[in-house]
Amino acid sequence: MRDFLISSLSSLVMLIVFLMMIGTVAGALVALNDARGPFPGLSALVILIGGFIATVVFGGAVFLQIGIYENTKRMAEALEKQAL
């Protein structure tokens, strides 16, 4: 059951990261179409860069935690084999 939950979490995180990327691009397009202010393209660029950084940090942190779980599991199995 645990393995199913971890693999489901991994799939869910991939979906969330994909949706975050789509949201970042959509937000940048909305900001680009809103022509208020002296530099409308600058706000779109800031949204793209900020959204990309936030997506990478979120996805990286969650996948790092999943990797730590998998490495800990492998290490425990290796130590059990060695003890026998």
N, C-alpha and C positions, 0 to 999 in steps of 0.2 A: 504494500500500500504506500509506503514511504517513497519508493522509487517512482511510482505513478505520480505522486504529488510533486516531486521534484521535477520530473520531466514535463508535467503540466505547467508548472511555474515557469520553466524555461520557455515553453511555447507561448505562454501568456506574456512574458517579458518581451519576446520578439515581436508579438503583435502590438504591444504598447509602444515599443520603440518605433515601429513602422508608423503607427498613428501619430506619434509625436512629430516625426519627420513631415508627414503630410500636413499636420497642423501648423508647423513652422513655415512651410512653403505657402500655405494658404494665408497665414497671417502676414507674411511679407508681401504677397500679392495684393491683399487688401490695403496695406499701408502704402504700397506703390500707387494704387489707384486713387487714394485719398490725397489730393494735390494741395493740402494745406501746408503752410510753412515754406521757408525758402529752399529747403533741400528735401523733397519728398523721397528721393532715392536713398538718402542717407538713413532714414528711419527703417526702410525695408531692409537695407544691408545690416543694420544693427539687429533687427529681429531675426534675420537669417543666421547671423553669427551667434547671437545669444541662444537661439533655439537649438542650433547644432551643438553648441557646448553643453547645454543642459541635457540634451538627449544622450550625448556621449557619456557624460558623468553619471546619469541615471542608469543607463544600460550597463556601463562598465562596472558600477558598484554592485548591481544585482548579479551580474554574471561572475564577478569576483567572488561573491559570497557562495554562489552555486559551485564554483570551482574549489573553494576551500572545503565545502562539504564533501565533494567527490574525492579530493585528495586525502582528507581525514578518513573517509571510509576505506579507501585503498590501503592506507597505512595501517589501519586496524586489522584488515584482512591479512596483510603481510606479516604483522606481528603475531597473529594467531597461528599462521602457518609455521613461523619460525619457532614458536613455543612448543609445537608438537614434535 
